[in-house]
C-alpha cells in the first residue's frame, strides 16, 4: 500500500502555517529567511520519491497561486506543477492547478482508496485541518519535520487540541542553519 | 551575569505537564501523566549531569517545587539537587520547610529574578513550572532551553511556550537517544 508522508516546515512551537508567505497571513513567510542547501536537498529527494500530493483546500489555494508562475524552480518546480494533486474539499467546484483532482464525500474512505492504488509515496504538506482527520483515521505513515529555530506564538499547528498519536523516531539530523530534521513513523502495534 | 537554563520534558505537540507520574498533575483533567517513563535512557541522566555541573540554584513554581520536595526531602542523599539553593515563586505558600534550602519569592517576581541573576553564583535551573515559565519567557529572562522531545502527541495539557510570544533562537546542540527521544538545546539568537 502507498504511504502517506506528512512533510512540514514547523516552528519550535509547532506552527506549520504559511512558511513561504503565499497565503498572506500576518506571521507568514517565517521560513524564508533560512535558506539552507541541506534542507533543499532533503525536499528534492522527498519530492522525487513521491508521485502524488494530497492537501487541504487552504494549502491548495496557496500552492496553486504560487507554483504555476514561480520562476527559477527548475526540476523541482516542474515536478510540483506536473504531478497529480488531490485536494480535499467539500466546497471547491474547480481545481485550477494543472493535474488536480478533488476529493469530497467520505474523505477517510477516499484517501484509503488512493493509498490502495498502485503508485509511490503520497506527500501531504501544510493541510493542518486535513491532517487531524488523517491522524484520527490512522492514515498517516510517516512525518518528515523540518524544525526551525523560532517560536512564532500564533498560527495553525501541526497537532491540534484533541489530536493524539504515538510515533517512532526513524532519524534526526541538524544543520548549520539551526534547522533540525526529525523523521518519524506512526507507531502501529 | 548568571544564566537561567530551562529544562523540559516536552511532547511533539509542546506539552510539558506531568511527565513523571500519573498523579503528578491532573489539572484540567489531564490523564496522560507519566508519559516519559517508557522512554527512559541513561543519556537523559547524563544530560542532567551536564547542566547541573554549572548550576547551583533552582527556580520553580509552587507546584513543581512541592512535587520535587515530596520526592527528594525524605532522602537527601539521593536528591539530585542536594546542595542547590531553591527559590519558589508563590503568593500563597506560607512556609518553605517542605524542601531544605528553599526561599519563597512572593512579590515583584520579575524584579527579584533580575536581582537573582545579577548576584554572583553559577547558573539557575528551572523545570516544570509552566505558569512561572510563561512569565519568564514573556520577559526575555530565559538564557537557554534544554529540551528532551518525546515521540508523542498528547492533544491536551500545559504547554511550554505562551501564545503571542515570538522568539528567534539559535540551535546549540541536537542529538537523539536510542529510545526515540530527541535532545535539543537552544539559546536566544
Interface residues (C-beta under 8 A of the other chain):
Chain A: X12 X13 X14 X135 X149 X150 X151 X152 X153 X154 X157 X158 X159 X160 X161 X162 X163 X164 X165 X166 X167 X168 X169 X171 X172 X173 X174 X178 X179 X180 X182 X184 X187
Chain B: X12 X13 X14 X149 X151 X152 X153 X154 X155 X156 X159 X160 X161 X162 X163 X164 X165 X166 X167 X168 X169 X170 X171 X174 X175 X176 X180 X181 X182 X184 X186 X189
